Amino acid sequence: MDVLTLTYVNVFIACTFTILLALQYKAERQLRYQRYFILAAIFMLLNALISAFSFTTHAVPYWLSPALSNTSSVGAHLALACGIHRHLQLPGKRQWLLLAIVPLYLAQLSDFAAATIANRMLLAIPPVIMLNLWSIRMLSRHRDTELGPVYLAFIGVFAFNIIQFILRSAYMLAEHYQLVQTHYSALIHSVGYFSLTAFAILVFGCVIMLSHSQQRLALLHISERDALTGLLNRRSLSPRLLAELNRTERNHTTLSILMFDIDYFKQVNDTFGHRAGDKAIQHVVDIASQQLRDYDLLFRYGGEEFLICLPDTSEDTVLLIANRLKNAIEANPLTAGQLIQMTVSIGVSSTHQFTEPDTLIEQADTALYQAKQSGRNAVVSFHQL
């Protein structure tokens, strides 16, 4: 495929992705980072249009090509890096960073840049490589998240771009300074256009994959979460508890669960109203969350009933945690216009081997029932019955 054809292909790709990303952002405006990716597509489109124009006429002013063309290429990589920075919600003023386009363009207009293509490469390619390295650094720090596979795809694309830029630049500079005598400039030029085409397809494919993956995770989050408390709901309990039970069996550790509900909660609703009842539930959830480790799982099992999954927790330890939770809720009444005193009853169950999730839940539920029968505001372990 000749360079002119590749140039037209690049125009088509950049135009297509600009339109697709704009439509996607219009449909999902909460994904604000996409504005930077749209800007990157516009920069790539501008670069491709200038290149196509350069092939149709020889009277192209220097300020347009290569000055503006080179600047738009750097601008595309800058916008991509800013989009990743915004997506990861990292601190910093990205808008000010985009203003770097102005001095980059002015540098391309300088006598130094106008003297040789090697000088223009020295002004354009190092910033592109640094921006790609910055993007890789940002993404690699978050590769263990749910979007890790997408971030790894981005990292691969940026690594490819860095390698091809370094290899092409090294050859062209060596040829310019007469360190090699092979005269493959035309071929290297064609490879550069092909690399630009490949990079555009790959990077915008990653951009679209990122937004779709994020939307999928958002829908999954909604389906697994309770609307009032934000806790994991009963629907997500069995698969997550099963995973923890399998891990417990593999690691030969102990898994404990703690089931509790708010004592006399119906009286709270009847006396203070359902709005106060909702606040009471949220208040108890806040207290319970403060008692847990980062990897413990808290579920809303029913109306005023909750379940906590405690990995690597012995029966003795879970009883201490349960009593600490009971005492914390009793010691911190809710202030909702007036003081609402609450207590909880708690049932505990533990296992050090694989147990069916429903069996473990039934054991904790049996212990919870016994705690209520014994007068409420109590902790009962199934294995002590």
Helices and strands as residue ranges (DSSP letters): H 3-27, H 34-56, I 63-68, H 69-87, H 94-98, H 101-108, H 111-115, H 117-140, H 148-176, H 185-224, G 234-236, H 237-251, E 255-262, H 265-272, H 274-290, E 297-300, E 305-310, H 315-331, E 334-335, E 339-340, E 344-351, H 357-373, E 379-381, G 382-384
